Structures are given as structure tokens and as C-alpha cells.
Amino acid sequence: MFRNLASKALPSRRALLFHLGLRSTARPGTFVSPMSSRLSMALPPVSVRFNSQSSATEVAKQIAESDVSSSASEIQNQLLSVNNAPELTSDTLGYLNSIGMAQGWGPTSLMETYFEYVHVYTGLPWWGTIVACTVLLRVVLLPLFVKAAVNNAKMAPIQPKLKQLMNDASTAESIFEKTNLMKERKDLMKEHGVSLGSSFLSFAQLPFAYGIFQGLRKMAAHPVDGFTTQGALWFTDLSQPDPYLGLQASSALLIVAFFRMGGDTGNAQVNPMFKKYIYVFPVIGFLMTMKLSSAVAIYLTFNTILSLLQGLFFRSKMFRNYYKLPDPPKVPQQQQPANFSEWFADFKKRQRELQQKNAENLNKKLEAERKIRSSSRDGFIKRH
């Protein structure tokens, strides 16, 4: 009974909330005022943004505009610095590299670099640089030429014997005989202190000569800075052919003396057949070098002069006495034909004799090989 009275005396929870003007929400523990809810439904939504807050699009746009403007100004500054940069000249290292030359490790690139270093550090004009480089390279290679000259001078007296041993070995009838002949030839060369490899040391100049020729040709075709004004005498423009062809003519005449003297080593014996054409080759060389630049012609002329002087030095008594070299063997003089028809008839006769001798040597060689195979087969049958 007291419980019923207490429940009637206390107002219900819903009635209490109604009198207080509050409404219960779906979530317990939260209350919403009916008046505030009606006001919120009547007013439009309002958003507040501070000055420090910006949209992502505007920020990205501002960053892009600043990057573009800074990049444009930087490029403009670089272009101005490039335009104001001083141009390289041939008196500065790296000039040839800047125009596409002296790049790599080939003979042409190395010789172009060689020319540039000599030109920059000596201060010589280009014609003087070409002459200096030619002389310096000849001095560096001189020990190889000396060794080849000494070897050829020692080999000259025994050359007929060496040739005979080689011919006998090629026609030997047995391997044992051929081996003995080759051993005899080797012992003869060892006794006189000569070798076949030393005879070819003078060819070490070929890669350098090729590199210089190609390098000067390219430098004249560009042309390199200073080539058009740093010539000498009548050939002031090194990028153009000699206007009077004086360099080409000098080189051709020097080549005749060079071959008649005996080449770089001064010991080479000129073949009698070659003497017939010794005056023809310079004419052909002159015609082939007419269109070459003066820079290339200077190199060819001075290189031939140095070769001629070197050969004369190797033939001198002083050089031969110092290295205790024997005198060069005297080649017996042969009667020269009176006219071209007589020379041609003599030429045909020598050719027939040479062909007959080669045929005889070939027959001997084939017969020797047949005997070797026969002896090997007979020995195999006897053993089995």
C-alpha cells in the first residue's frame, strides 16, 4: 500500500521532462531542447573559415605559379651567363674537344691531343707546331730505328746464306732434314746477333703517321682556330692546298733520294726491278697530294726530310764504327737495257726463269711430302 502511494506521489520521468521543456533523444543520457531544435531547422547552415585556411586547389595553383616563375628566371639567368661566356680558342686546352676532336683513344684522337698540348705549352704558331711535333716524335722513336738499322746491317752479309737455307728447308725430303736446316738457320742468326722481329721495328711509326695524317686533315677541314692565318712563307693558310705546290714537289723529290739511299735504316737494298719505277712513284704521289691541305703537306715534307737525314746518319762511318757494323755488301752492277723493248724482253726472260724455278721447287716439295708419307706408312706396317 505504501508502495502504491509513493508511486502516485512521485511524478513520472516523462512528465517531469515535459514540465522542464526537455525532450529525450534516442541515445540515453542526451537531452535536446525543443526550442533549439526548431531554431536550428529554421536557420540555414553557416560555415566559418579563418584567413589561415585555404582550399587545396588555390594552394597548388599558387605553388605552381611560383615554381614556373622561378624556373623561368633561372633559365633566363643561365642563358645570359652562356651568352656572356668567353669563347675557347686554340691557345686553350680543351678547344679541340669543344669542337668534336681529340676525343677517345684512337691514333687520330691521340695525335690531335698531342698537337694541342704542344701548341698550347710552346706558344708556337700552327706551322711551327706541326714541325715540332714531327721532330719530337722522330726523336722518341729513334731507339727503335737504331735497333732496326743495326739488325739489318748485321743481317746483310748473311742474307744469301739465310735465303738458301730457307729454300732448302722448303724442298727437304724428310721432316728430320727440314728440322736440321731450320735449326742451322736459327743458329746462324743467333751467332750474328740478329732476329727477324727487329727488322720490323721501323714499322712502329705507321700508327703515329696515320694518326697525324688523319688528324691534320680533319683539323684543316674544320678549320681549327688559327689554321687560316698561322702558316708561313707562301702557304699562310694551312687549311688550303699550297697555291704554288712547292711543298708537294719538294716531298716528291725527297722521296726519290729517300728510296735510293736505303729507306729509314739506310741499309735496305733497292731491288733492280724497283729502280725502274723509283721515278714513277713520286710523280704518282705528287698527283695524289696536290689537293691536300698545306698542314698535311708540311708534315709529309718534314717527315721525309727527317727520314733522309736519319738514313744518312745510319750509313755514316761514325755510326757504323760505334756499333761495330760491317760495311754494306756491294751489289754487282748489271748491264742495263738500252731501250724499253730490250728491257721488256729481258723482263719476260726473267719471269720465265722464275716460273720454271718455282715449278721445280714445287715438284721437289711434292716429292718430299710423298716420300715422308710413304716412309711413315712403311714404318707403321713394320711395327704392326
C-alpha positions in Angstrom: 0.0 0.0 0.0 2.8 2.4 0.9 4.5 1.5 -2.4 1.4 2.5 -4.4 1.1 5.7 -2.5 4.8 6.6 -3.2 4.4 5.9 -6.9 1.3 8.2 -7.1 3.1 10.9 -5.1 6.2 11.0 -7.4 5.7 12.3 -10.8 6.7 10.2 -13.7 10.0 10.7 -15.5 8.3 11.7 -18.8 6.0 14.1 -17.1 9.0 15.7 -15.3 10.8 16.2 -18.6 7.7 17.7 -20.2 7.4 20.3 -17.5 11.1 21.1 -17.8 10.8 21.7 -21.5 13.3 18.9 -22.5 12.9 16.0 -24.9 14.6 12.7 -24.7 16.7 11.6 -27.7 17.2 8.1 -29.0 20.5 7.9 -27.2 20.2 7.7 -23.4 22.0 10.4 -21.4 21.4 13.2 -24.1 18.8 15.9 -24.0 17.7 18.3 -26.8 15.6 21.3 -26.2 12.6 21.5 -28.5 13.1 25.3 -29.0 16.7 24.9 -30.1 15.8 22.1 -32.5 13.1 24.3 -34.0 15.6 27.2 -34.4 18.2 25.0 -36.0 15.7 23.8 -38.5 14.6 27.3 -39.4 18.1 28.9 -39.9 20.4 28.0 -42.9 23.8 26.3 -42.2 26.6 28.7 -41.7 30.3 27.8 -42.1 33.3 29.8 -40.7 36.8 29.9 -42.4 39.8 31.7 -41.0 42.3 33.5 -43.2 45.0 30.9 -42.5 42.9 28.2 -44.0 42.7 27.9 -47.9 41.5 25.3 -50.3 43.9 22.7 -51.7 43.3 23.9 -55.3 44.3 27.5 -54.5 47.4 26.4 -52.7 48.5 24.2 -55.5 47.9 26.9 -58.0 50.0 29.4 -56.1 52.8 26.9 -55.7 52.8 26.1 -59.5 52.8 29.8 -60.4 55.8 30.4 -58.1 57.7 27.4 -59.5 57.1 28.4 -63.1 58.3 32.0 -62.4 61.4 30.9 -60.5 62.3 28.3 -63.3 61.8 30.9 -66.0 64.1 33.4 -64.2 66.7 30.7 -63.6 66.7 29.7 -67.2 67.0 33.3 -68.3 69.9 33.8 -66.0 71.7 30.7 -67.3 71.2 31.8 -70.9 72.6 35.2 -70.1 75.6 33.6 -68.5 76.2 31.3 -71.5 75.9 34.2 -73.9 78.4 36.2 -71.9 80.8 33.3 -71.5 84.2 33.7 -73.4 84.7 31.6 -76.5 87.6 29.0 -76.4 90.5 29.5 -78.7 93.2 27.1 -80.0 95.5 28.6 -77.4 93.5 26.9 -74.6 93.4 23.3 -73.6 90.1 21.7 -74.4 89.4 23.7 -77.5 89.7 20.7 -79.8 87.4 18.7 -77.5 84.8 21.5 -77.7 84.6 21.2 -81.5 84.4 17.4 -81.5 88.0 16.5 -81.8 90.6 14.9 -79.6 88.0 12.5 -78.1 88.9 8.9 -77.5 92.0 6.7 -77.5 92.4 6.0 -81.2 95.6 7.1 -83.1 93.8 10.1 -84.7 92.4 11.4 -81.3 95.7 10.9 -79.5 97.7 12.8 -82.2 95.1 15.6 -82.1 95.6 15.9 -78.3 99.4 15.7 -78.9 99.2 18.7 -81.3 97.0 20.7 -78.9 99.4 20.2 -75.9 102.5 21.2 -77.9 100.7 24.2 -79.4 99.4 25.5 -76.1 102.5 24.9 -74.0 105.1 26.1 -76.6 103.1 29.0 -78.0 104.3 28.2 -81.5 102.1 29.0 -84.5 100.4 26.1 -86.1 103.0 25.6 -88.8 105.8 25.5 -86.1 103.7 23.2 -84.0 103.4 20.7 -86.9 107.2 20.8 -87.4 108.0 20.5 -83.7 105.6 17.5 -83.3 107.2 15.8 -86.3 110.7 16.2 -84.9 109.8 15.3 -81.4 108.0 12.1 -82.5 111.1 11.1 -84.6 113.3 11.6 -81.6 111.1 9.4 -79.4 111.1 6.6 -82.0 114.8 6.9 -82.7 115.9 4.0 -80.5 113.6 1.6 -82.4 115.1 2.9 -85.7 118.6 2.4 -84.4 117.9 -1.2 -83.3 116.4 -2.0 -86.7 119.3 -0.4 -88.6 121.9 -2.3 -86.5 120.0 -5.6 -87.1 119.7 -5.1 -90.8 123.4 -4.1 -91.1 124.4 -7.3 -89.3 122.0 -9.4 -91.4 123.0 -8.1 -94.8 126.3 -10.2 -95.1 124.5 -13.5 -94.2 121.3 -12.8 -96.1 122.2 -15.0 -99.1 123.0 -17.9 -96.8 119.7 -17.4 -94.9 117.8 -17.4 -98.1 119.5 -20.6 -99.3 118.7 -22.4 -96.1 115.1 -21.4 -96.3 114.8 -22.7 -99.9 116.5 -26.0 -98.9 114.1 -26.4 -96.0 111.1 -25.9 -98.2 112.3 -28.7 -100.5 113.6 -31.1 -97.9 112.6 -34.7 -98.4 112.1 -35.6 -94.7 111.0 -33.9 -91.6 114.3 -34.6 -90.0 116.2 -32.9 -92.8 113.8 -29.9 -92.7 114.2 -29.6 -88.9 118.0 -29.6 -89.2 118.0 -26.9 -91.9 115.7 -24.7 -89.9 117.9 -25.2 -86.8 121.0 -24.3 -88.8 119.3 -21.1 -90.0 118.3 -20.2 -86.4 121.9 -20.9 -85.1 123.4 -18.7 -87.9 121.1 -15.8 -86.9 121.9 -16.3 -83.2 125.6 -16.4 -84.0 125.5 -13.0 -85.7 123.1 -11.5 -83.1 120.2 -10.8 -85.5 116.4 -11.6 -85.4 113.6 -11.2 -87.9 111.4 -9.3 -85.4 114.0 -6.5 -85.0 113.9 -5.8 -88.7 110.2 -4.7 -88.5 110.7 -2.2 -85.6 110.8 0.7 -88.1 107.2 0.0 -88.9 106.3 1.2 -85.3 105.9 4.7 -86.8 102.9 3.7 -89.0 100.1 4.1 -86.4 101.5 7.6 -85.5 101.9 8.6 -89.1 98.3 7.5 -89.8 97.0 9.4 -86.8 98.9 12.6 -87.7 97.7 12.5 -91.3 94.1 12.0 -90.4 94.2 14.5 -87.5 95.7 17.3 -89.6 93.3 16.5 -92.4 90.3 16.9 -90.1 91.8 20.0 -88.4 92.2 21.7 -91.8 88.7 20.7 -92.9 87.0 22.3 -89.9 89.2 24.5 -89.9 90.7 24.8 -86.4 91.1 28.3 -85.0 94.4 29.8 -86.3 94.8 27.4 -89.3 93.8 30.1 -91.8 96.4 32.7 -90.5 99.2 30.8 -88.8 101.0 29.5 -91.9 104.5 30.6 -93.2 106.2 31.9 -96.3 103.8 31.5 -99.3 101.5 29.0 -97.6 99.9 31.3 -95.0 96.6 29.4 -95.0 97.1 25.9 -93.6 93.5 24.8 -94.3 94.0 25.2 -98.1 96.4 23.4 -100.5 99.7 25.0 -101.3 98.9 27.6 -104.0 102.3 27.0 -105.8 102.5 23.2 -105.0 106.0 23.8 -103.6 105.6 21.5 -100.6 104.2 18.7 -102.7 107.0 19.0 -105.3 109.7 19.1 -102.5 108.2 16.0 -100.9 108.2 14.1 -104.2 111.9 14.9 -104.9 112.9 13.9 -101.4 111.1 10.6 -101.7 113.4 9.7 -104.7 116.5 10.4 -102.6 115.0 8.5 -99.6 114.5 5.3 -101.6 117.8 5.5 -103.4 119.6 5.9 -100.0 118.0 2.8 -98.5 115.0 3.8 -96.5 114.7 4.7 -92.8 117.5 2.4 -91.7 119.9 3.2 -94.6 120.6 -0.5 -95.2 117.7 -1.6 -97.4 119.0 -2.8 -100.8 116.9 -1.5 -103.7 115.6 -4.2 -106.0 116.8 -3.7 -109.5 113.3 -4.1 -110.8 112.2 -1.4 -108.3 114.7 1.1 -109.7 112.8 1.2 -112.9 109.8 2.7 -111.1 111.6 4.8 -108.5 111.0 7.9 -110.5 107.4 7.0 -111.3 106.1 6.7 -107.7 107.0 10.3 -106.8 105.0 11.5 -109.8 102.0 9.5 -108.7 102.5 10.7 -105.1 102.6 14.3 -106.3 99.4 13.9 -108.2 97.7 12.3 -105.2 98.8 15.1 -102.8 98.0 18.1 -104.9 94.6 18.6 -103.2 95.8 18.0 -99.7 95.9 21.0 -97.3 99.2 22.8 -96.6 99.1 21.4 -93.0 99.3 17.8 -94.3 101.9 18.8 -96.9 104.2 20.3 -94.2 104.1 17.1 -92.2 104.9 14.9 -95.3 107.7 17.2 -96.4 109.4 17.5 -93.0 108.9 13.8 -92.2 110.6 12.9 -95.4 113.5 15.3 -94.7 114.0 13.7 -91.2 113.9 10.2 -92.7 116.5 11.2 -95.3 118.8 12.7 -92.6 118.3 9.6 -90.4 119.2 7.3 -93.2 122.4 9.3 -94.0 123.4 9.1 -90.3 122.9 5.3 -90.2 125.1 5.0 -93.3 127.9 7.2 -91.9 131.2 5.8 -90.7 130.7 7.2 -87.3 127.5 5.3 -86.7 128.9 2.0 -88.1 132.2 2.3 -86.1 130.3 3.0 -82.9 128.1 -0.1 -83.3 131.0 -2.1 -85.0 128.9 -2.8 -88.1 130.3 -4.4 -91.2 130.3 -2.4 -94.4 127.2 -2.9 -96.6 127.8 -5.6 -99.2 128.3 -4.3 -102.7 125.7 -5.3 -105.2 127.2 -6.4 -108.5 126.3 -4.0 -111.3 124.2 -5.4 -114.0 124.2 -4.3 -117.6 121.2 -2.0 -118.1 119.0 -2.5 -121.2 119.4 0.1 -123.9 115.7 0.8 -124.6 112.3 -0.2 -123.5 111.9 -3.1 -125.9 115.2 -4.6 -124.7 114.1 -4.1 -121.1 110.7 -5.8 -121.8 112.4 -8.8 -123.5 114.7 -9.1 -120.5 111.8 -8.8 -118.1 109.9 -11.7 -119.9 113.0 -13.9 -119.8 113.5 -13.4 -116.1 109.8 -14.1 -115.5 110.0 -17.4 -117.4 113.1 -18.4 -115.5 111.4 -17.5 -112.2 108.3 -19.6 -113.1 110.5 -22.5 -114.1 112.4 -22.4 -110.9 109.2 -22.1 -108.8 107.8 -25.2 -110.7 111.0 -27.2 -109.9 110.8 -26.2 -106.3 107.1 -27.2 -106.1 107.9 -30.6 -107.7 110.7 -31.2 -105.2 108.4 -30.2 -102.3 105.6 -32.6 -103.5 108.1 -35.4 -104.0 109.5 -34.8 -100.5 106.0 -34.9 -99.0 105.2 -38.1 -100.9 108.4 -39.7 -99.5 107.5 -38.6 -96.0 104.0 -40.1 -96.2 105.5 -43.3 -97.7 108.1 -43.7 -95.0 105.5 -43.1 -92.3 103.2 -45.7 -93.7 106.0 -48.3 -94.2 107.1 -47.7 -90.6 103.6 -48.2 -89.3 103.2 -51.5 -91.2 106.6 -52.9 -90.0 105.7 -52.1 -86.4 102.4 -53.9 -86.7 
